[in-house]
Amino acid sequence: MPKRRGHGEGSIFKRKDGRWCAELFVGYGENGKKRIWRAYGDSRKEVQEKLTAKIRDYQQGLPVAVSKQTLGQFLETWLEDCVKGYVRPNTYANYKQVLRHFTAIASTPLNKLTPQQVQHLYRQKQDAGLTRTVVLMHAVLHKALDQAVKWGMVPRNIADAVERPRIPARQCHPLSQDEAVRFLEAASEDRLYALYVLAITCGLRFGELLGLCWKDVDLERGTLTVSHQLQTVDGKATLQVPKTAKSRRTIILPAVAIAALKKHRGRQLEERLKLGEAWQDWDLVFYSEIGTPLNESNVRNRSFYPLLEKAGLPRIRFHDLRHTCATLLLAQGVHPKFVQEQLGHSQISVTLDTYSHVTPSMMKDVAAKMDAILSAANTKRR
């Protein structure tokens, strides 16, 4: 009895009509059925040569399965079947937006897509000044093609052979202690003063501030719980739960934040009474003139940037107020673990890597304290 060929070795047999056939299993299709590559010939030698060549291609990761889908068709299917409903709505919207950048190669058959084509597309996007977009494109494409490999549509993920651009990390520009005081003084009469106080003293993210509800604020106990963040999906503002467990946190409010929130609460009640039925109750701490969610762009352009100019400070990102909180705390000797909890970082390594420029002063303090300990012990021994 002839020995059966192993997986990936293929098989050769003679058909009833006298012709020879070679077969090679190349994975599973979208419907879960086996995908078999076949070649026919008039002699065993002919199909053996075809099979040997195909096995060599298979082992080298070259396409062996014939897929009827183009890259564009596959990406659309993958987006709807494997992404939608499995990720947050704004993540799905971002994926959808990123995939539009593959239009130039969308008509390419999936099994004929080459690393060179993708690399060339990346270069075109980079030359157009879209380097950060290319990084996102690469991440999404790689994830999608991983699924294509699992489905047996392609034997390898060609994105592995494509170089993605490296982008320098964004530099944070936190305010110094004096600058933070100047900024808050300039914002003291602004209707969003309490928002800036929380940003600097508690390190909340922009979306966390705009999604903060009064039910999550306890002014008597002096605590604030981050349980929502405001996100815009398809132009509609929605309250979403934070992405990670660490982001869902309770913060002890400093006295300056409690005072600012109490004043802000009183102003809100007055505005609500004046508007009457026109008020839309979202229970938001920071709101538009009719109680609806604030727009990030409007806050930056109409309030934040003008206040920086008023305080005589350079234009920075709103996110730099969060960096300001961390920098001020670390500079005062607060342990990085506590700063991690305050900011809601998933890992302390994120905190240490981001604020490595601050920690050297802390290490000097550690060394000084060690000297003091040993000096005291030496004096006592004498």
Backbone torsions as a table, in degrees:
resi	resn	phi	psi	omega
1	MET	NA	127.3	-177.1
2	PRO	-66.2	145.5	-179.6
3	LYS	-72.0	133.5	178.6
4	ARG	-71.7	142.8	177.2
5	ARG	-75.1	148.4	179.8
6	GLY	-80.7	175.5	179.5
7	HIS	-61.4	131.7	178.7
8	GLY	85.2	0.2	-179.4
9	GLU	-97.5	-19.1	-179.7
10	GLY	78.0	178.3	179.2
11	SER	-149.4	154.2	-179.5
12	ILE	-129.4	136.0	177.8
13	PHE	-152.3	161.3	-179.8
14	LYS	-99.2	129.6	-178.5
15	ARG	-77.9	166.6	179.1
16	LYS	-65.4	-26.2	-179.4
17	ASP	-83.6	2.9	177.2
18	GLY	96.1	-13.2	179.1
19	ARG	-83.1	160.3	179.9
20	TRP	-102.3	148.7	-178.5
21	CYS	-134.2	137.1	174.4
22	ALA	-115.7	137.1	179.8
23	GLU	-126.5	148.4	177.7
24	LEU	-145.4	123.0	177.3
25	PHE	-73.8	127.1	-175.6
26	VAL	-124.9	23.5	175.3
27	GLY	114.9	-162.9	-177.6
28	TYR	-119.2	146.8	178.7
29	GLY	-84.5	-179.3	-178.6
30	GLU	-60.5	-29.0	-178.7
31	ASN	-88.1	4.9	178.0
32	GLY	86.8	-1.9	-179.7
33	LYS	-84.6	153.8	178.9
34	LYS	-64.7	144.6	175.0
35	ARG	-110.2	122.7	-176.3
36	ILE	-118.0	126.4	172.2
37	TRP	-88.1	136.2	-179.3
38	ARG	-131.8	147.1	174.3
39	ALA	-136.3	145.6	-176.7
40	TYR	-123.0	154.1	178.9
41	GLY	-164.0	171.4	-179.0
42	ASP	-87.1	-12.8	-179.6
43	SER	-139.6	159.0	178.6
44	ARG	-62.9	-39.4	-178.8
45	LYS	-61.1	-39.7	-178.2
46	GLU	-62.9	-48.9	-178.1
47	VAL	-73.5	-27.5	176.9
48	GLN	-62.7	-41.2	178.9
49	GLU	-65.7	-40.6	178.5
50	LYS	-64.7	-41.8	-179.6
51	LEU	-66.6	-42.3	179.5
52	THR	-60.4	-42.6	179.1
53	ALA	-65.4	-39.1	-178.4
54	LYS	-70.8	-38.7	177.0
55	ILE	-63.2	-39.5	178.3
56	ARG	-61.8	-43.0	176.9
57	ASP	-62.1	-41.4	-178.1
58	TYR	-63.2	-44.0	-179.0
59	GLN	-68.2	-26.8	178.7
60	GLN	-88.0	0.5	177.7
61	GLY	83.6	15.1	179.0
62	LEU	-83.4	151.2	-178.1
63	PRO	-58.8	133.9	177.0
64	VAL	-124.2	-22.2	-179.3
65	ALA	-92.5	140.2	178.6
66	VAL	-90.1	110.4	179.1
67	SER	-101.9	135.4	179.5
68	LYS	-83.2	-9.1	-177.1
69	GLN	-87.2	143.2	170.0
70	THR	-84.5	169.2	177.9
71	LEU	-58.6	-44.1	-179.0
72	GLY	-61.5	-42.7	179.5
73	GLN	-64.7	-42.8	179.7
74	PHE	-63.7	-46.4	-178.2
75	LEU	-61.5	-37.6	178.7
76	GLU	-66.0	-43.1	178.2
77	THR	-64.0	-45.7	179.6
78	TRP	-60.6	-41.8	-178.8
79	LEU	-61.0	-43.0	-176.6
80	GLU	-79.9	-34.6	-174.8
81	ASP	-91.6	-29.6	-173.3
82	CYS	-115.3	-13.1	-177.6
83	VAL	-111.6	-51.0	-177.2
84	LYS	-62.2	127.5	-179.8
85	GLY	89.7	-13.4	179.4
86	TYR	-106.1	-13.7	179.0
87	VAL	-126.0	172.2	178.7
88	ARG	-66.1	149.5	-177.8
89	PRO	-54.0	-40.2	-179.0
90	ASN	-71.3	-29.6	175.8
91	THR	-67.4	-42.9	176.8
92	TYR	-60.2	-43.8	179.5
93	ALA	-62.4	-38.4	178.8
94	ASN	-67.0	-41.8	177.2
95	TYR	-59.5	-45.8	-178.2
96	LYS	-60.5	-40.3	179.1
97	GLN	-66.8	-41.7	-178.6
98	VAL	-64.9	-40.4	-176.5
99	LEU	-65.3	-18.7	176.9
100	ARG	-65.6	-21.0	-179.2
101	HIS	-76.7	-5.6	179.2
102	PHE	-95.4	10.6	-176.4
103	THR	-54.4	-38.8	-175.3
104	ALA	-62.2	-27.1	-179.6
105	ILE	-118.7	12.7	-175.8
106	ALA	-63.8	-27.6	-177.7
107	SER	-82.9	-4.4	179.5
108	THR	-70.2	130.7	175.6
109	PRO	-56.4	136.5	-174.8
110	LEU	-55.4	-41.7	-176.0
111	ASN	-78.0	-5.1	178.3
112	LYS	-111.0	4.1	178.3
113	LEU	-66.4	132.9	-177.5
114	THR	-116.1	154.8	176.3
115	PRO	-57.8	-35.4	-178.7
116	GLN	-62.6	-39.7	178.4
117	GLN	-61.9	-45.9	-178.9
118	VAL	-66.4	-42.3	180.0
119	GLN	-61.6	-39.9	179.6
120	HIS	-64.9	-40.2	177.7
121	LEU	-63.3	-42.3	177.7
122	TYR	-58.8	-42.4	-178.6
123	ARG	-62.7	-42.3	179.3
124	GLN	-61.1	-42.3	179.5
125	LYS	-67.6	-39.5	178.3
126	GLN	-63.9	-42.7	179.0
127	ASP	-62.8	-23.6	177.9
128	ALA	-87.9	5.2	177.5
129	GLY	84.0	21.5	-176.3
130	LEU	-110.0	45.5	-176.3
131	THR	-60.7	-45.7	179.8
132	ARG	-64.4	-34.3	177.1
133	THR	-64.8	-38.9	179.2
134	VAL	-61.6	-39.3	178.4
135	VAL	-60.7	-42.3	177.9
136	LEU	-68.0	-40.6	178.0
137	MET	-57.4	-45.0	-177.3
138	HIS	-64.4	-42.0	-179.2
139	ALA	-63.5	-43.8	-178.8
140	VAL	-69.6	-44.3	-179.9
141	LEU	-61.9	-43.2	-179.6
142	HIS	-60.4	-43.2	179.9
143	LYS	-65.3	-41.3	179.8
144	ALA	-65.3	-44.2	-178.2
145	LEU	-70.2	-25.7	172.8
146	ASP	-59.6	-39.8	178.7
147	GLN	-68.5	-37.7	178.5
148	ALA	-62.2	-36.4	177.2
149	VAL	-65.8	-43.5	180.0
150	LYS	-62.8	-34.6	180.0
151	TRP	-80.8	-3.4	179.0
152	GLY	75.6	17.8	-179.3
153	MET	-81.2	-28.9	175.7
154	VAL	-140.1	149.1	-176.8
155	PRO	-80.7	-18.4	-179.2
156	ARG	-150.1	161.9	178.2
157	ASN	-90.6	104.0	-175.3
158	ILE	-68.5	-14.8	177.5
159	ALA	-65.5	-21.2	176.9
160	ASP	-63.7	-25.5	-177.3
161	ALA	-96.0	7.9	-179.1
162	VAL	-107.8	135.2	179.2
163	GLU	-87.8	125.3	175.3
164	ARG	-94.9	149.6	-177.3
165	PRO	-70.9	151.6	174.4
166	ARG	-100.0	132.5	179.3
167	ILE	-116.1	138.4	179.8
168	PRO	-64.8	144.6	178.3
169	ALA	-63.4	141.0	179.0
170	ARG	-65.6	131.1	179.8
171	GLN	-79.6	131.4	176.4
172	CYS	-89.0	146.3	-178.6
173	HIS	-127.0	73.7	-178.9
174	PRO	-69.8	154.1	176.1
175	LEU	-79.1	145.5	174.0
176	SER	-74.2	174.3	179.5
177	GLN	-58.9	-47.0	180.0
178	ASP	-64.9	-40.0	-179.9
179	GLU	-66.1	-38.7	178.7
180	ALA	-62.8	-41.3	178.1
181	VAL	-64.1	-43.5	178.8
182	ARG	-61.8	-41.2	-179.1
183	PHE	-64.9	-45.3	-178.8
184	LEU	-67.2	-32.4	174.9
185	GLU	-65.0	-40.3	178.9
186	ALA	-67.5	-28.4	-177.0
187	ALA	-93.6	0.8	-171.1
188	SER	-58.1	-30.5	-179.3
189	GLU	-101.4	2.3	179.7
190	ASP	-77.4	145.2	-178.6
191	ARG	-66.1	-14.8	177.9
192	LEU	-106.5	22.2	-179.4
193	TYR	-54.4	-45.4	-178.1
194	ALA	-62.1	-32.6	178.5
195	LEU	-63.0	-43.6	-179.8
196	TYR	-69.8	-34.1	177.2
197	VAL	-63.3	-44.4	178.9
198	LEU	-66.5	-37.6	-179.6
199	ALA	-61.5	-41.6	-175.9
200	ILE	-83.3	-39.4	-175.3
201	THR	-86.2	-25.9	-176.2
202	CYS	-115.1	-15.2	176.2
203	GLY	71.7	28.0	179.1
204	LEU	-70.3	146.9	174.3
205	ARG	-70.9	160.6	-178.3
206	PHE	-57.1	-49.2	-178.9
207	GLY	-64.0	-33.1	178.3
208	GLU	-68.4	-38.0	177.8
209	LEU	-66.3	-46.1	-177.4
210	LEU	-72.3	-19.7	178.6
211	GLY	-100.2	6.0	-178.3
212	LEU	-71.0	129.7	179.7
213	CYS	-111.7	153.0	-178.3
214	TRP	-63.8	-29.1	179.2
215	LYS	-64.6	-16.7	179.0
216	ASP	-99.0	6.6	179.8
217	VAL	-116.1	125.9	177.2
218	ASP	-117.5	95.7	-176.2
219	LEU	-71.5	-25.1	178.6
220	GLU	-70.6	-43.7	179.2
221	ARG	-85.8	-15.6	179.8
222	GLY	73.8	41.6	-179.9
223	THR	-128.3	160.3	178.7
224	LEU	-140.9	130.3	179.6
225	THR	-111.9	125.8	177.1
226	VAL	-87.6	105.9	-179.0
227	SER	-125.6	-7.4	178.7
228	HIS	-143.4	160.7	169.2
229	GLN	-143.0	145.3	-178.1
230	LEU	-83.3	129.7	177.1
231	GLN	-134.5	148.3	178.5
232	THR	-107.9	119.0	-179.8
233	VAL	-122.1	119.7	-177.8
234	ASP	53.7	40.5	176.4
235	GLY	78.4	4.1	-178.6
236	LYS	-114.1	128.8	-179.6
237	ALA	-77.1	131.2	178.8
238	THR	-138.1	153.2	175.6
239	LEU	-95.8	121.5	-179.1
240	GLN	-118.0	151.0	175.4
241	VAL	-72.6	150.1	179.2
242	PRO	-57.4	153.0	-173.4
243	LYS	-68.8	-38.9	-176.3
244	THR	-118.9	161.5	179.7
245	ALA	-64.1	-35.7	-179.7
246	LYS	-65.5	-29.7	179.8
247	SER	-70.1	-26.3	176.6
248	ARG	-84.7	101.8	-170.2
249	ARG	-143.9	159.9	176.0
250	THR	-112.6	131.8	-175.1
251	ILE	-116.4	136.5	173.9
252	ILE	-81.4	122.3	-175.8
253	LEU	-82.5	135.0	172.6
254	PRO	-71.9	162.8	-176.0
255	ALA	-58.9	-37.9	-178.0
256	VAL	-64.7	-33.7	179.1
257	ALA	-73.3	-39.8	178.4
258	ILE	-62.1	-44.5	179.9
259	ALA	-63.1	-42.0	-179.2
260	ALA	-66.0	-39.0	-179.7
261	LEU	-69.5	-37.2	177.8
262	LYS	-63.9	-43.9	177.7
263	LYS	-64.4	-40.8	179.8
264	HIS	-64.5	-39.4	179.7
265	ARG	-63.2	-42.3	178.8
266	GLY	-62.8	-41.9	178.7
267	ARG	-64.4	-40.2	-179.3
268	GLN	-62.8	-41.9	179.5
269	LEU	-62.4	-38.6	177.6
270	GLU	-64.5	-45.1	-179.7
271	GLU	-65.0	-36.2	-179.3
272	ARG	-67.4	-40.3	179.0
273	LEU	-65.1	-38.5	-179.8
274	LYS	-66.3	-37.5	-177.1
275	LEU	-78.3	-30.6	179.7
276	GLY	63.6	-125.2	-176.0
277	GLU	-69.8	-16.8	179.6
278	ALA	-72.6	-15.8	-178.9
279	TRP	-71.6	132.6	176.7
280	GLN	-105.6	113.1	-171.7
281	ASP	-86.3	100.8	173.5
282	TRP	-99.7	-4.2	-175.9
283	ASP	64.9	21.9	-177.9
284	LEU	-78.6	144.3	174.7
285	VAL	-74.7	-42.5	179.1
286	PHE	-115.1	126.1	-164.0
287	TYR	-147.4	167.6	174.3
288	SER	-79.3	-177.0	-177.4
289	GLU	-67.1	-13.8	178.5
290	ILE	-117.0	12.7	175.4
291	GLY	94.0	-2.5	-179.1
292	THR	-83.9	167.5	-178.9
293	PRO	-60.8	147.8	176.9
294	LEU	-80.1	154.2	175.5
295	ASN	-97.3	128.5	-176.5
296	GLU	-56.0	-45.3	-178.2
297	SER	-62.0	-40.5	179.3
298	ASN	-65.2	-40.1	179.3
299	VAL	-62.4	-44.2	-179.3
300	ARG	-64.9	-49.7	-172.0
301	ASN	-77.7	-33.7	-175.1
302	ARG	-96.3	-17.1	-177.1
303	SER	-128.1	-57.7	-171.5
304	PHE	-63.8	-53.7	-178.3
305	TYR	-63.3	-43.5	176.5
306	PRO	-60.6	-35.2	179.4
307	LEU	-69.7	-37.0	175.6
308	LEU	-61.1	-43.6	178.9
309	GLU	-64.5	-40.4	178.9
310	LYS	-62.3	-36.4	-179.6
311	ALA	-83.1	-2.4	-179.5
312	GLY	72.2	32.2	-177.9
313	LEU	-110.5	152.3	178.5
314	PRO	-69.2	156.5	179.0
315	ARG	-70.8	124.6	177.4
316	ILE	-125.3	172.1	175.5
317	ARG	-76.7	153.1	174.7
318	PHE	-60.3	-35.9	-179.4
319	HIS	-60.8	-21.4	179.2
320	ASP	-69.3	-16.7	173.5
321	LEU	-68.3	-34.6	175.1
322	ARG	-65.4	-42.5	175.9
323	HIS	-63.7	-34.8	178.5
324	THR	-60.0	-44.2	179.0
325	CYS	-57.2	-50.1	-177.6
326	ALA	-64.5	-43.2	-178.0
327	THR	-63.7	-43.6	179.9
328	LEU	-64.4	-40.6	179.8
329	LEU	-66.1	-46.2	-179.6
330	LEU	-64.9	-37.5	179.7
331	ALA	-65.2	-25.3	177.9
332	GLN	-88.2	5.5	176.5
333	GLY	87.4	11.6	177.0
334	VAL	-67.2	135.5	-177.6
335	HIS	-62.4	137.5	-179.9
336	PRO	-54.5	-30.2	179.8
337	LYS	-63.1	-39.7	179.0
338	PHE	-70.2	-35.3	177.4
339	VAL	-66.4	-39.4	176.8
340	GLN	-58.0	-45.8	-179.9
341	GLU	-64.8	-39.2	-179.4
342	GLN	-63.8	-42.4	-176.6
343	LEU	-83.6	-18.8	-178.8
344	GLY	80.3	28.2	175.8
345	HIS	-71.0	141.3	-178.6
346	SER	-69.7	-31.3	180.0
347	GLN	-136.8	147.3	-179.0
348	ILE	-67.8	-23.0	178.3
349	SER	-62.3	-32.1	177.6
350	VAL	-64.0	-43.6	179.3
351	THR	-63.7	-47.0	-177.2
352	LEU	-67.5	-39.8	-179.7
353	ASP	-68.4	-40.5	-177.2
354	THR	-69.2	-36.6	-174.5
355	TYR	-115.2	34.9	179.7
356	SER	-63.3	-22.7	-179.5
357	HIS	-73.7	-13.9	-178.2
358	VAL	-97.3	-34.3	-172.1
359	THR	-65.3	-24.9	178.5
360	PRO	-55.1	-37.8	179.0
361	SER	-64.9	-33.2	177.2
362	MET	-67.8	-38.6	180.0
363	MET	-66.7	-34.2	175.3
364	LYS	-63.9	-37.4	179.3
365	ASP	-66.8	-38.1	177.3
366	VAL	-61.9	-44.3	179.4
367	ALA	-62.5	-41.8	179.8
368	ALA	-63.4	-40.1	179.6
369	LYS	-67.4	-36.3	177.6
370	MET	-64.9	-41.8	176.0
371	ASP	-58.8	-42.7	-178.8
372	ALA	-64.3	-40.1	180.0
373	ILE	-63.2	-47.9	-177.8
374	LEU	-69.8	-35.7	178.3
375	SER	-64.2	-41.4	179.4
376	ALA	-65.5	-41.1	179.3
377	ALA	-65.4	-38.8	-179.7
378	ASN	-67.5	-40.8	177.8
379	THR	-62.0	-43.3	-178.9
380	LYS	-64.3	-39.7	-179.7
381	ARG	-63.3	-40.3	178.8
382	ARG	-66.7	NA	NA
